Amino acid sequence: MRALAALAALAALAALAALAALAALAALADGRGRPGRPG
């Protein structure tokens, strides 16, 4: 059962890392790709 818990924790960590990367990518695209919005 401990291996299952470790696998679940690893999956949650990977999902969190993917979400953080997606947020950073969205912020980068938002800052660069829209000339109409200040900032």
Beta strands, then each sheet from edge to edge (+ up, - down):
end
